[in-house]
């Protein structure tokens, strides 16, 4: 049975003195490490040592010193030998042994934290030194290594505090496999997902990704083991579990950025009642347009040849009449306009096509690619093109379709009255 020693007050004083010594050693070693390391780092041109300092690797490892002071000083401070501590027959020896185990566990945790900071520094050095770091991030893998280190440190620390071999705790892990699988389910899924994302090059830092089911639309700013951080266009940050990029669908706009072209696919509805054949006066006027001169000349030649062929059939048949239409001529004008546009990609698909007519008129779709993929530039180019299209419609005797407004209803009511 453990009893309180008679000189307990003296022992308390010795323990306080040991604690003060440990604190003084920690203060001295930490500042000495900091001064020496900073001095050495200032003389080098490389930045890897700066990353180690920034992550406080040396500062954390310096905290091992007070643990060593306590571990080796507790025996002399309490006046017990190593053999007495091992046996632990007296209260003083038991307390010395317990203090040693706590100090040793502290050293293990401190070394592990320093190793974790070293892994963070490796990630920083990799991102700064490797030009393809955004395409091949290693942060997730380093986090797996850090997780293993912390688990190992936890097992070792608990075994030290319990004064048992780590093998005893590890032997019981087999029975806890199901529990561990449940606890580390997200970690395992994230690890597998990270491997698949990296091997298939699915996402990179800086990619524009869109995941509607998670209300995510923005740039990837961080890829970690468990999460992927995305800064949306409204500047909010969305954190998505890594395995979601394997189990759910998403859109990566990187292909668009790398291709050098961004697609315009938009239609303007033409009022069907305004579509008609062009008159001779309109053909003459439009043929003076630079963008239509060759088209109208070729069309007129083709129409004249067609008329000559039909005239040879005789006067007893009604020939098929082919004439230029205003909407067809507009399509030819827009094709020429887009092909000479300096901000439209000349090597990518370019179409001006009518879609299926609807109750809202004839959709005239422009399908092409800008040669500037930046959002602001793309919207400006697209707006300029459709501004020009709407303003050009009257030149061809065409009108855009739109539903009646309140003013239209009032005007119709007044006319009916």
C-alpha positions as CSV (number, residue, x, y, z in Angstrom):
1,X,0.0,0.0,0.0
2,X,1.3,3.4,-1.0
3,X,1.8,5.9,1.9
4,X,2.5,9.6,2.0
5,X,6.1,10.1,2.9
6,X,6.9,12.2,5.9
7,X,9.1,14.6,4.0
8,X,6.3,15.3,1.4
9,X,6.7,19.1,1.8
10,X,10.4,18.8,0.8
11,X,9.5,16.6,-2.1
12,X,7.0,19.1,-3.3
13,X,9.6,21.8,-3.3
14,X,12.0,19.6,-5.2
15,X,9.3,18.9,-7.8
16,X,8.6,22.6,-8.2
17,X,12.4,23.2,-8.6
18,X,12.5,20.4,-11.3
19,X,9.5,22.0,-13.1
20,X,11.2,25.4,-13.0
21,X,14.4,23.9,-14.4
22,X,12.4,22.2,-17.2
23,X,10.7,25.5,-18.1
24,X,14.1,27.3,-18.1
25,X,15.7,24.6,-20.3
26,X,12.7,24.8,-22.7
27,X,13.0,28.6,-22.9
28,X,16.7,28.5,-23.5
29,X,16.8,25.7,-26.0
30,X,13.8,27.1,-27.9
31,X,15.4,30.5,-28.3
32,X,18.9,29.0,-29.0
33,X,17.4,26.8,-31.8
34,X,15.5,29.7,-33.2
35,X,18.5,32.0,-33.2
36,X,20.9,29.4,-34.7
37,X,18.5,28.2,-37.3
38,X,17.5,31.7,-38.4
39,X,21.2,32.7,-38.7
40,X,21.9,29.7,-40.9
41,X,18.8,30.2,-43.0
42,X,19.7,33.8,-43.6
43,X,23.0,32.8,-45.2
44,X,21.4,30.3,-47.7
45,X,19.7,31.2,-51.0
46,X,17.3,28.2,-50.9
47,X,13.8,28.5,-49.5
48,X,13.4,25.0,-48.1
49,X,14.9,26.0,-44.7
50,X,12.5,29.0,-44.6
51,X,9.6,26.6,-45.0
52,X,10.9,24.5,-42.1
53,X,11.1,27.6,-40.0
54,X,7.7,28.8,-41.0
55,X,6.1,25.5,-40.0
56,X,8.0,25.6,-36.6
57,X,9.7,22.2,-37.1
58,X,12.7,23.2,-35.0
59,X,10.7,25.0,-32.4
60,X,8.6,21.9,-31.8
61,X,11.5,19.5,-31.6
62,X,13.1,21.8,-29.1
63,X,10.3,21.0,-26.7
64,X,11.8,17.6,-26.3
65,X,14.5,19.1,-24.0
66,X,12.2,19.7,-21.0
67,X,10.8,16.2,-21.3
68,X,14.3,14.8,-21.1
69,X,15.1,17.0,-18.1
70,X,12.0,15.7,-16.3
71,X,12.7,12.1,-17.3
72,X,16.2,12.0,-16.1
73,X,15.8,14.5,-13.2
74,X,12.8,13.1,-11.4
75,X,14.9,10.3,-9.8
76,X,17.6,12.5,-8.3
77,X,15.0,15.1,-7.3
78,X,13.0,12.6,-5.3
79,X,16.1,10.7,-4.1
80,X,15.3,7.4,-5.7
81,X,17.4,5.2,-7.9
82,X,16.5,3.6,-11.2
83,X,16.1,0.2,-9.6
84,X,13.7,1.6,-7.0
85,X,11.7,3.3,-9.7
86,X,11.4,0.0,-11.6
87,X,10.2,-1.9,-8.6
88,X,8.0,1.0,-7.4
89,X,7.7,-0.3,-3.8
90,X,7.4,3.1,-2.2
91,X,5.1,6.0,-2.9
92,X,8.1,8.2,-4.0
93,X,9.4,5.5,-6.4
94,X,5.8,5.1,-7.8
95,X,5.4,8.8,-8.4
96,X,8.9,9.0,-10.0
97,X,8.0,6.1,-12.3
98,X,4.7,7.7,-13.3
99,X,6.4,11.0,-13.9
100,X,8.9,9.3,-16.1
101,X,6.2,7.6,-18.1
102,X,4.3,10.9,-18.6
103,X,7.6,12.7,-19.7
104,X,8.3,9.9,-22.1
105,X,4.8,10.0,-23.6
106,X,5.2,13.8,-23.9
107,X,8.4,13.3,-25.8
108,X,6.7,10.9,-28.2
109,X,3.8,13.3,-28.8
110,X,6.3,16.2,-29.3
111,X,8.4,14.3,-31.8
112,X,5.2,13.3,-33.7
113,X,4.0,16.9,-33.8
114,X,7.4,18.0,-35.1
115,X,7.2,15.2,-37.8
116,X,3.7,16.4,-38.8
117,X,5.1,20.0,-39.2
118,X,7.9,18.5,-41.3
119,X,5.4,16.9,-43.6
120,X,3.6,20.3,-44.0
121,X,7.0,21.9,-44.8
122,X,7.6,19.2,-47.4
123,X,4.2,20.0,-49.0
124,X,5.2,23.7,-49.1
125,X,8.6,23.0,-50.6
126,X,7.0,20.7,-53.2
127,X,4.4,23.4,-54.2
128,X,7.1,26.0,-54.5
129,X,9.8,23.9,-56.3
130,X,7.7,21.7,-58.6
131,X,6.1,23.5,-61.6
132,X,3.5,20.8,-62.0
133,X,2.5,20.8,-58.3
134,X,-1.0,22.1,-59.0
135,X,-1.6,19.1,-61.3
136,X,0.0,16.6,-59.0
137,X,-0.6,17.6,-55.4
138,X,0.8,15.4,-52.6
139,X,-1.0,17.0,-49.7
140,X,-3.5,14.1,-49.4
141,X,-0.7,11.5,-49.3
142,X,1.3,13.5,-46.7
143,X,-1.9,13.7,-44.6
144,X,-2.2,9.9,-44.7
145,X,1.4,9.6,-43.5
146,X,0.7,12.1,-40.8
147,X,-2.4,10.1,-39.7
148,X,-0.4,6.9,-39.5
149,X,2.2,8.8,-37.4
150,X,-0.4,10.0,-35.0
151,X,-2.0,6.6,-34.7
152,X,1.4,5.0,-34.0
153,X,2.2,7.8,-31.5
154,X,-1.1,7.3,-29.7
155,X,-0.5,3.5,-29.4
156,X,3.1,4.1,-28.1
157,X,2.0,6.9,-25.7
158,X,-0.8,4.8,-24.2
159,X,1.4,1.8,-23.8
160,X,4.1,3.9,-22.1
161,X,1.5,5.4,-19.6
162,X,0.1,1.9,-19.0
163,X,3.5,0.4,-18.6
164,X,2.7,-2.3,-21.2
165,X,4.3,-3.3,-24.4
166,X,2.8,-1.8,-27.6
167,X,2.4,-5.4,-28.9
168,X,-0.3,-5.9,-26.2
169,X,-2.4,-3.1,-27.7
170,X,-1.7,-4.0,-31.3
171,X,-2.8,-7.6,-30.7
172,X,-6.2,-6.4,-29.6
173,X,-6.7,-4.4,-32.8
174,X,-7.8,-7.5,-34.7
175,X,-11.0,-7.7,-32.6
176,X,-11.6,-4.0,-33.2
177,X,-11.2,-4.2,-37.0
178,X,-14.9,-3.7,-37.6
179,X,-15.0,-0.7,-35.2
180,X,-11.9,0.8,-36.8
181,X,-13.4,0.4,-40.3
182,X,-16.4,2.3,-39.1
183,X,-14.4,5.0,-37.4
184,X,-12.0,5.5,-40.4
185,X,-14.6,4.9,-43.1
186,X,-14.4,8.4,-44.4
187,X,-10.6,8.3,-44.3
188,X,-10.5,5.1,-46.3
189,X,-12.9,6.4,-48.9
190,X,-11.0,9.6,-49.2
191,X,-7.7,7.8,-49.6
192,X,-9.1,5.6,-52.4
193,X,-10.7,8.7,-54.0
194,X,-7.5,10.7,-53.8
195,X,-5.6,7.9,-55.5
196,X,-8.2,7.7,-58.3
197,X,-8.3,11.5,-58.7
198,X,-4.5,11.7,-59.0
199,X,-4.1,8.7,-61.3
200,X,-6.9,9.9,-63.6
201,X,-6.0,13.6,-63.4
202,X,-9.7,14.4,-62.6
203,X,-9.2,17.7,-60.8
204,X,-6.3,20.1,-60.2
205,X,-5.9,23.2,-58.1
206,X,-7.1,26.1,-60.2
207,X,-9.7,24.1,-62.1
208,X,-13.2,25.5,-62.6
209,X,-15.6,22.7,-61.5
210,X,-19.3,22.7,-61.3
211,X,-21.3,20.3,-59.1
212,X,-25.0,21.3,-59.2
213,X,-26.2,18.8,-56.6
214,X,-23.9,20.4,-54.1
215,X,-24.6,24.0,-55.3
216,X,-20.9,24.3,-56.2
217,X,-19.6,26.4,-59.1
218,X,-16.1,27.9,-58.9
219,X,-12.3,27.3,-58.7
220,X,-10.6,24.5,-56.8
221,X,-8.3,26.1,-54.2
222,X,-7.2,23.1,-52.1
223,X,-7.1,19.3,-52.5
224,X,-6.6,17.5,-49.2
225,X,-7.1,13.9,-48.0
226,X,-10.7,14.4,-46.7
227,X,-11.9,17.5,-48.5
228,X,-11.7,19.6,-51.6
229,X,-12.2,23.3,-51.1
230,X,-13.8,25.3,-53.9
231,X,-14.2,29.1,-54.0
232,X,-17.5,29.8,-55.7
233,X,-18.0,32.8,-58.0
234,X,-19.8,34.7,-55.2
235,X,-16.5,34.3,-53.2
236,X,-18.0,31.8,-50.7
237,X,-16.0,28.6,-49.9
238,X,-17.6,25.2,-50.4
239,X,-15.9,22.2,-48.7
240,X,-16.8,18.9,-50.5
241,X,-15.7,15.4,-49.3
242,X,-13.0,14.1,-51.6
243,X,-14.9,10.8,-52.3
244,X,-17.9,12.8,-53.7
245,X,-15.8,13.5,-56.8
246,X,-15.8,9.7,-57.4
247,X,-19.3,8.8,-56.4
248,X,-21.1,11.8,-57.9
249,X,-21.0,13.6,-61.3
250,X,-19.4,17.0,-61.8
251,X,-18.2,19.1,-64.7
252,X,-14.6,20.2,-65.0
253,X,-14.1,23.2,-67.4
254,X,-10.4,22.7,-67.7
255,X,-10.8,21.2,-71.2
256,X,-12.4,24.4,-72.3
257,X,-9.6,26.5,-70.9
258,X,-6.9,24.3,-72.4
259,X,-8.5,24.2,-75.8
260,X,-8.3,28.0,-76.2
261,X,-11.9,28.4,-77.2
262,X,-15.1,28.9,-75.3
263,X,-18.5,28.1,-76.9
264,X,-21.2,30.5,-77.8
265,X,-24.5,28.6,-78.2
266,X,-27.4,31.0,-78.1
267,X,-30.5,31.5,-80.3
268,X,-32.6,34.5,-81.2
269,X,-36.3,33.9,-82.1
270,X,-37.3,35.4,-85.4
271,X,-41.0,36.4,-85.9
272,X,-42.3,33.9,-88.5
273,X,-44.6,36.6,-90.1
274,X,-41.5,38.7,-91.0
275,X,-39.8,35.9,-93.1
276,X,-40.3,36.4,-96.8
277,X,-38.6,36.6,-100.2
278,X,-36.3,39.5,-100.9
279,X,-37.3,42.1,-103.6
280,X,-35.0,43.1,-106.4
281,X,-34.4,46.4,-104.7
282,X,-33.4,44.7,-101.5
283,X,-31.1,42.3,-103.3
284,X,-29.5,45.3,-105.0
285,X,-29.1,47.1,-101.7
286,X,-27.8,44.1,-99.8
287,X,-25.3,43.1,-102.6
288,X,-23.4,46.3,-101.8
289,X,-22.5,44.9,-98.3
290,X,-19.0,43.7,-98.2
291,X,-20.0,40.6,-96.3
292,X,-22.7,39.6,-98.8
293,X,-21.3,40.6,-102.2
294,X,-19.8,37.1,-103.0
295,X,-22.8,35.3,-101.5
296,X,-25.4,37.2,-103.5
297,X,-23.4,37.0,-106.7
298,X,-23.0,33.2,-106.3
299,X,-26.7,32.8,-105.4
300,X,-27.9,34.9,-108.4
301,X,-25.7,32.9,-110.7
302,X,-27.2,29.6,-109.3
303,X,-30.7,30.9,-109.6
304,X,-30.3,32.1,-113.1
305,X,-28.9,28.6,-114.1
306,X,-31.8,27.0,-112.3
307,X,-34.3,29.3,-114.1
308,X,-32.7,28.5,-117.5
309,X,-33.0,24.7,-116.8
310,X,-36.7,25.1,-115.9
311,X,-37.4,27.2,-119.0
312,X,-36.2,24.4,-121.2
313,X,-39.1,22.2,-119.9
314,X,-41.7,24.2,-121.9
315,X,-44.6,26.4,-121.0
316,X,-47.0,23.6,-120.0
317,X,-45.4,23.1,-116.6
318,X,-45.2,25.5,-113.6
319,X,-41.5,25.5,-112.6
320,X,-40.2,25.4,-109.1
321,X,-39.4,29.0,-108.1
322,X,-36.2,29.6,-106.2
323,X,-35.6,33.0,-104.7
324,X,-33.5,34.6,-102.0
325,X,-35.1,34.8,-98.6
326,X,-34.4,37.5,-96.0
327,X,-33.6,34.9,-93.2
328,X,-31.3,32.9,-95.5
329,X,-29.4,36.0,-96.5
330,X,-29.2,37.0,-92.8
331,X,-27.6,33.6,-92.0
332,X,-25.1,34.1,-94.8
333,X,-24.3,37.6,-93.5
334,X,-23.8,36.3,-89.9
335,X,-21.5,33.5,-91.1
336,X,-19.3,36.0,-92.9
337,X,-19.5,38.4,-90.0
338,X,-18.3,35.7,-87.5
339,X,-15.6,34.4,-89.8
340,X,-14.0,37.8,-90.0
341,X,-14.5,38.6,-86.3
342,X,-11.1,38.9,-84.7
343,X,-12.3,37.3,-81.4
344,X,-13.9,34.2,-82.8
345,X,-11.8,31.1,-83.0
346,X,-11.3,30.4,-86.7
347,X,-10.3,26.7,-86.3
348,X,-13.3,25.6,-84.3
349,X,-16.9,24.9,-85.3
350,X,-18.9,27.8,-86.6
351,X,-22.6,27.5,-87.4
352,X,-25.5,29.8,-88.0
353,X,-28.5,27.5,-88.2
354,X,-32.3,27.6,-87.9
355,X,-33.8,25.3,-85.2
356,X,-37.3,23.8,-85.2
357,X,-39.9,26.6,-85.3
358,X,-42.0,26.9,-82.2
359,X,-44.9,29.1,-81.0
360,X,-42.2,31.7,-80.2
361,X,-41.0,31.9,-83.8
362,X,-38.0,30.5,-85.6
363,X,-34.9,30.2,-83.4
364,X,-31.8,31.3,-85.2
365,X,-28.9,29.8,-83.3
366,X,-25.3,31.0,-83.4
367,X,-22.8,28.2,-82.5
368,X,-19.2,29.3,-82.4
369,X,-16.2,29.6,-80.1
370,X,-14.4,32.7,-78.8
371,X,-10.6,32.7,-78.8
372,X,-10.6,34.2,-75.3
373,X,-11.8,31.8,-72.5
374,X,-11.9,34.4,-69.7
375,X,-15.4,34.8,-68.4
376,X,-15.5,38.6,-68.6
377,X,-14.2,38.6,-72.2
378,X,-16.5,35.8,-73.3
379,X,-19.6,37.6,-72.0
380,X,-18.5,40.8,-73.7
381,X,-17.9,39.1,-77.1
382,X,-21.2,37.3,-76.9
383,X,-23.1,40.4,-76.0
384,X,-21.5,42.4,-78.9
385,X,-22.4,39.7,-81.4
386,X,-26.1,39.6,-80.3
387,X,-26.3,43.3,-80.1
388,X,-25.2,43.4,-83.7
389,X,-27.6,40.7,-84.7
390,X,-30.6,42.4,-83.1
391,X,-29.7,45.8,-84.6
392,X,-29.2,44.2,-88.1
393,X,-32.6,42.5,-88.3
394,X,-34.4,45.6,-89.8
395,X,-31.8,45.6,-92.6
396,X,-33.2,42.3,-93.8
397,X,-36.9,43.1,-93.1
398,X,-37.0,40.8,-90.1
399,X,-38.3,41.2,-86.6
400,X,-37.4,39.5,-83.3
401,X,-40.3,37.7,-81.6
402,X,-41.3,38.7,-78.1
403,X,-44.4,38.1,-76.0
404,X,-46.8,41.0,-75.8
405,X,-46.1,43.4,-73.0
406,X,-48.5,45.5,-71.0
407,X,-48.2,48.4,-73.3
408,X,-48.9,46.1,-76.3
409,X,-52.1,44.9,-74.6
410,X,-53.3,48.5,-73.9
411,X,-52.5,49.5,-77.4
412,X,-54.5,46.6,-78.8
413,X,-57.4,47.4,-76.5
414,X,-57.4,51.0,-77.6
415,X,-57.4,50.0,-81.3
416,X,-60.2,47.6,-80.7
417,X,-62.2,50.3,-79.0
